[in-house]
Amino acid sequence: MDRMYELNPLFIDITWNAGGRLGTLTTEMVNTTSTVLGLETCMHLTCTNMQTSLIDQALKSAYDSGCQNILALRGDPPIDGSESTGDFVYAKDLISHIKKNYGDHFSIGVAGYPEGHPEEPDRSKTLEHLKQKQDAGADFIITQMFYDVENFINWCKDCRDLGITIPIIPGIMPISTYAAFMRRAGWSEIAIPKHFSDALDPIKDDDAKVRDVGAKLVIEMCQQLLDSKQVNHLHFYTMNLEKSTLMILQGLNLVTNQQLTDMKQPWRKSLNPNRSNENVRPIFWKNRKFSYITRTANWDEFPNGRWGDSRSPAFGSIESCKTDLIRHSPQKVLELWGKPDSLKDLATLTSRYINGEISCLPWSDGKITAEIEPTKAQILDINQHGILTINSQPCINGLQSVDKVFGWGPKHGYVYQKQYLEFLIPTTMVESLIKRINSLNQDLESNVLSFYATNNAGELLTNTQDSDINAVTWGCFPGSEIVQPTIVERISFLAWKDELFSILHKWLTIMKHEQETKAAEFLATLYESFTLVTVVDNDYVSNPNTRIFDLFKGINLLA
């Protein structure tokens, strides 16, 4: 989902589990997509074998998460062939219930069947049922998968002739393998056009060729649909696999290489109404948005743009996100990061991440972004000398707010950043590093470089005041006061310190469990004998992006 976000979909779907047996998983995922990822979400909701109380719980959870779209479905009949025990029989009943309780808050979608419903051979009756759903309050139609374009276009015309006026969105199933293609077509009881069979049958045992040829067939199909003027949107059944969908979108020229630059903040805005006034975050969680949302989930209000109410932000305990400190199984941890048993191994692993060779690190949920380019060479250099970087941002001075990499906020504005670097070093090295910082600041007759340093016990060293709040990202926009969405300050830093060292402890625990003794011993040394340091260069105009790296001249921990 995180990767699909970059394609800027109108919405994504979260399907409902049969009979509501695992319905809580659906609502949890909806909360994640809306609250954490900031993705417009359409929650599927079935009424088969669902009591009204369970439906109401699901709707309230979706409402509280900021979800505004529901796909109302009858659902599959009970597996044993018995009658449904739910309070609603048809999707139209569910639609009426949603409208009665939530008015127009939810945009309600319904299912359409261009090739007929397997339980109703009379095509005219399925169209009548669809019309009844519209009359009950449905706002749009998403169709079952199909490959016969001509039949679909004729079906759309029949819908319009019957008075069905709401938008129709065709369901597109990409072709990943021949076996999956045939299996899904069989399940849905849909026709396979002859030219599909002619193209795919001869290569059915070559998955790569099937994917390439299948993409071309579906691209041609989608283009015909768009050219027909019957539809304006495409709904892809990704089956949690984005590559085939991405190939099709690229073939239709619906994907650009540009990053989204219409964000109101330099981080994704949550759609959860409880976070609607959130406009500032500490930089420490820039690459750990899931844990930040979890640890601030119980905040009744969020600090304003200057963290200016002077209250202590009460971050939730590490226990609240303990199971997600490392969001991978032990097997996946070994696959992603191997078993580093020395500072050199971990420095090499970090360098591979910076070069885009691996997609994440224990303290960074996602892949490296283009933001690192201005300082990439220097960051690689200090890692290769044993300084383990955790987080960073380069200095920028008055770039346009529509900049493809650094831009955020309204158009015709300008954005700024102070250089920031966060890293781990041996505790024995901290004193000499602070001397270098103090010497540079004395030469400049000002605290140009400000820092925080702490070990896992929370022993803090800093050249700032307890109440200091340092805005490290800000923007200037027409008709607006200065916006300061990213900060560095003491309380947040100490809360982040707890999390980072807990991540290291979790990692070493995994290594112990996997009987990787050397790796566990090294990570224990990292946990016990290293200090977390953050440095901010407060001069974003002169000698940008050099002063912090100058602190490490002549230092090589791997020599």
N, C-alpha and C positions, 0 to 999 in steps of 0.2 A: 504493500500500500504506500509505503514511504517513497518507493521508486516511481510508482504510478502518479503520485502527486505532481511530479515535475511535468507531466503531460497536460496538466490543467484540465481535468475532466469536469463536466458539469456537475456530476455526482458519482459516487460509488455505491455499490450494493452490499449489504450484509444479509445473507440468507438466514431464514429461520429453520430451526431444527424440528424434525418431524414430531408432531404431537406435543411440542413444547417441553419435551423431556430435558433438553439442554438449553432452554430459552434464555437462562441467565447468561450463557456464553455469548449469545447474540447481543444482548443489551450491554454487556461489558465491552464487546468489540465496538459497538456504536459509540459508547462513551469515549473509547480511545480514539476513534477516527475523528470525532467531533471536537473533543476537548484537547487532545494532545496534538493530533496531526492537522487540525483545522480543515478537514475535508468535508465538504457537503455530502451528507450520507442519506441513502434511502434504505430504511429498515424493512425487510420482508416480515410480514406477520400473517400467520395462517390461523384459521378458526376451527379446523378439524380437531376434535378431541381437546379443545381448549375451553376451560370454564371462563366466564366473564371476568372473574377476579384476576386470573392470570393474564388475560388480555389487557386489563386495566393497569396491572403492574408494569407490563412491557411498554405500554403507551406513556405512562408517567415517567418511566426511566428514560425513554427516548426524548420526551419533552424537556426533562431536567438537563439532559446532555446537550441540548441545543439542536437536536435533529428535527428537521421540518418536513421530512418526506417519508411516506409509508407506502409500500407495495402491498395492497390488501388482497390476500389469496384465500381460496377455500382450503387448499392443501390436499395432500394425498389422502385417500380413504384409509382406515385402519388396516394394517397388514393382514390381520386374521380374517378380513372380510366382514366383520361385524359393523353395525351402524355406529356412526360418530356419536360420542357422548358429550360433545361440546354444546354450548348454549346457542351457537349460530350455525346455520346449515349452509348458507351460501355467502360468497364474498360480498354481495350487495348488502347483506345484513351487517357484516362487519363494517362496511363503509358508513352505513347509517349510524351505527354506534359511535364511530370515530367523530362524525360530524356533530352528533348530538352533544358529545362531551368536550370537544375541542374546537368546534366551529371551523374556521378557515386556517387554523394554525398549521395543520399538516396539508401538504400537497399530496393527494392520494393517487397512486397508480394502480392499474389493474392489468391482468394478463389477457392477451389476445392470441387467437389460434388460427393463423392463416390457412393451415392445412387441416383444420377441423380438430375437435376434441375427441380423444380416444373413447370417451364414455357417451358421446353424442354424435351419431353418424349424420344427423340432419344439419347441414351447414347453416340453413336459415335460422334454426333454433339457437345455435351458438352465437350468431349475430344478434338475435333478440336478447339473449342473456347479456351480451356486451353492452347493448343499448340500455338495459336496465341498470347496469353498473354505473354508466354515465349519469343516468337520471337520479341515481342515489347520491351522486356527488363526486364521482371519480374525475380526476383532472387530466390524466394522461394514460396511454396504453403502452405497455412493453410487450412485444410479441414473443412467442416461442421461437426457437431457432428454426431456420429454414435455409434452403439453397436455391429454391425455384423462384426466381425474381418475377417472372411473368405472372405466376399464380398470386404472389404477394401483391403486386400492383392491382390486379383485378379485385382482390379481396379488399384492398383499401378503398377502391371505387364503390364496392358494395356497401362498405361501412358508411361512406359519405351519403350514398343514396338512401340509406336507412335513417339518416339524421344523426349519425355519430360524428360529432364535430371536434372532439378533443384531439390533441396531438397524438399521432401514432409513431412510436419509436421501434424500429425493427431490431429484433434480437439476432446478433451476429455471433456465430460460434467459429472461431479460428480453427484451422486444421493443423494439429501438432504431430500426430502419428496416424497412420492408416487405420490401425486397430481402434483407436479412440474415435476417429471419424465415423467408422461403421457402427461402433457400439452406441454412440450418442444418437446417430440417425435412427437406429433401431429402437432405442428407448423412446424417442419422441415420435416414432411412426411417421417420419417425414420422407418425402420423395428425394431421391438423389438424381439430379439432371444427368443426362447421358454424357455430356462433355466433361463433367466432373469424373465420372467413372472411367471414361476413355483416357483421361490424363493421369489419374491416380493408380488405377489397377496395375499397369505395367511396372510401377516403381514402388509397390506397396511394402516391400521388404527393406527399403532404404529410407530411414527416418529423415535424414537430412534433405533428400530430394523431395520427399512428401511435404516437408515443412515449407520448402521454397516454392514448389509448384502450387501447394495449397494456398499459400499467401497470395500468389498471383491470381488464382481463381477467385478468392474472396475479395481481393482488391477490385477486380473487374466487376464483381457482383455489387459491391458497395457503391462504386461509381455509377452503375446503372440505377441503383436506388436513389441516389442523390439527384441524378439527371432527370428522374421521373417526376420530380417536384411533388411527389406524394409525401415525402419525409424531409425533415431538416436535421435530424440527429441520428446517430448510430449508437446502439447499446451492445457492448461487447461482453460476452460470457468468457471471462479470462480464466476461470478455473484455477485461480491463484498462480497462473503462469503468464508473465507479461511479455515474453519475447515474441510470440506469434502475433499478439495484438500490436506490439510496437512495429513489427515489420509491415503490417497492414496500414497503420497510420502513416508511417513514413512513405509507403507507396502511394498513398492518397494525398501526400504533401500537407498533412494535417499536424505535423510535428516540426518545430523549429529547434535550433540549437541554443536559442536564447533562454536564459533563466527568467523566471517570473519576477517582474520588478514592480508589481502593483501592491506590494505588501505595505500595510500601514506602519509596521514596525520592522526592524531588521531580523525579527524572528516571526514564525508563523503565528498569526492571531488565532486564539482558541475560539471556537464557536459556542462554547458553553456559556449560557447567559450569566452564570455566577462570576465569570471572568471578563465580562464585557468592559469593565473599567480598568482592566489591567494594562498598564502602559510602560512598565519598567521591570527589568529583570537583571539580576546579577550575571556577569559574564561567565562565571564559573561553570554554569550548566549549559553553555552554548551547544555543546555536543551531547547533552544528556537530558533531552527535553522530557522523556518519559518519567524519569525519577523526579525532576523538578515539579512536574504537574502533581505527582503523587505526594510529594512532601509539602506542597502548598494547597492541597485539595480542601483542607478544612478552614482556610482563611475566609473570614466573613467579608473583608474588604482588602483591597490591594493598595500598596503604597502609591502615591502619586508620582508624577514625572521626575521628582527630585528626591524620592524616598523621604519626603520632607516632613512627615508627621512625627519624626524622631522616635517612633515606637520601635521596639525590638521585634523584627519579623520572626515569629515563632515557627521555625521550620519543623515539620514533622520528624519524628524519630526515624533513624535509619531502619528500625524494625519494620516501619510501614512499607519499605520497598526492599526488604532483605532478600526476598526470593528473586527479585529482578536486578540485583546488583550486577550480575553478569547474565545477560539475557540469552544464554546458549546452554545446551546440554554439555556435560563433560566431554563427550565424544566430539562435539562441534568445536569446543574450546581447543582441543588438541589439533583438530583439522585446521582451524584458523590460525593459531598462534604457536603451534608446536610445543616444545618444552624448553623454553629459555633457561639456561642454568648459569648465565654469567651476564655481567653488565654489557659486554660486547654483543651477546645474543639479543638482548632486549633493545639495545640501541639500533641494531640491524633491523629488528622487527619494526621499530618505530619509523625508521627510514623507509622501509618498504611501504608502510601506510602513507607516508608523506608523498611518495612517488606514485600512489594510486595502485599499487600492486596487490594490496589487500583492502577489504571494504570497511573494516572497523577495527577498533582496539577495545580492551576492556573498559576504558574510560571515554571512548568516543563511539556513539551508536552508529554513525553513518560514515560514508566515504568522505575523503578529503575534498574540499571545494576549491574553486578557482581563486578564492580570497587569499589563499596562501602564496600565490605567485610572486608578489613583490618581495617577500622575505624567504622564499623557499630555499634558495641556495644557502643562506646563512643558517636557517633552521637545520637543514641537512648537515651542514658542517659541524655545528655544535653537538648534534646527536652522534655523529661519527667520532666525536671526541669524548663521548660518555655523558653528556648533559641530556637527560631524558625529558624531552618536551611533552607537555600534557595538553596545552591549549595556547592559542596565540591569535592576535589580530595585528595587521600592519597599520601604520599611520596613514591617513588620507586627509587631504586638506581642500575642502570645497568642491568635491566631485558633484556632478549633476545627479539629482535624485532618481533619474531614469537610467543611470549607469547599469550595464548588464550584470556586473559582478557585485558592486557595493551599493547599488541604489535601493532605496526604500522611501516610503512616504509619498505625498502628493507630487504631481509634476511641477516643474519650474522651481524646485527647491534645490538646496545644496546640503550635502552630508559630510560629516567629519568623524575622524577616529583618532584616538591616541594609540600609539603602539603599546601592545600588551604581550607579555610572555609569562607563561606558567611552566614550571619544570621541577623535576626532582634531582637533588644532588646529595652526596654524602653529608651527613650532619657535621663531620669534621671540617668540611669546606666552607660552611656557612659564615664563620667569622671573617675569613679572608675575603669572601664575596662582599660582605657588608662594608668592609674597609674600602673596597674599590668603589662601591656606590657612594659612600661618604666623601671620598676623595674627589670624585667627579662632581658631586653637588657643591663641594666647597669651591672648586675651581669656577663653577658657574654662579656661585653666590645665591643659590636657591635649591630647594628640593625638586629639581627637575625629574629625578628618578625617585619614585616612591615605591615602597616594597612592603610585603608581608611575608613572614617565614614562620613555619610551625612544623613540629614533628607529630607523630601519632598520639603523643600524650597531650597535645594542645599547648605546648610551651611556645608562646608567641613572641616574635621579634618584629618590630616595625619602626619606621620613621614618620608615622602618621599619628594623628590624634584619634582617640576612641570614637569620636562623633564624626570623623571625616567621611564624606561620601564623594567619591570621585567619578564623575560622568566620563566614560571612555568612548561613548558613541553619542552623537547628537545631530540634529538636523534643523535647518532654517528654512521655513516654508512661507509662501505668500499669506499675509493676513493672519499669522499665527505666532505665538510665542515660541521660543526655542524648545524643541522636544528633545528630551534626554532619556532614551529608552534602555541604555545599558550602563551599568555602574560597577564599581569595585568598592567594597566596604567591609569592615571587620567582621561583623556578625555573620554575614553570608559566607565570608571566606572560611570561618571556623566550621560552619555547617558543611561546607563543601569538603573541607579537610577530613571530617569524619567519614564522608562518603567515599572519598578516594582511597583512604587507608583501609576502609572496609572492603572495597573492591580488591585491593591487593591481598587482603587476608582471605577473601573468598577464593581468589585464584590459587593461592598456595594450598588451601584446603583441598581444592580439586586435584592439584598435583599430588598431594599426599594420598588421596583416595585412589588415584590412578597409579600409585606406587612409583611415581617419578621423583625419586628422593632428591637428586641434585637440583632439579628445578624448584622443588618445594623449599629446599635450604636457601637457594638464592633469593627467592621471593620473600622468605622470612627475613633475610638480611635487608632487603629493600624496605620491608614493613617496619623493621626495628631501628634501622641505622641511617635512613634517608630523611631528608626534610623537604617539604613542599614550599616552593617560593613563587611569588608573583611579583613582577616588576612592571610598573607603568612609566612610560616616558611622557611627561606632561607637556613637552615642547613638540607640537606637531607641525611646526613650520621650518625650523632650521635643522639641518642634518637629520632628516627623517629616516627612521628604520635602521639606524647605525649604532646609536649610543648603547642600547641594551646589549647588542652582540659584542661591542667592544669590551664589555666586562669579562668576557671569556677568553680574551687574547692570551696565548701562551699556556692555556689549560688543556691538558689531554689526560683524561682519567683512564684511557685505554692503552697508554704507552707502556 
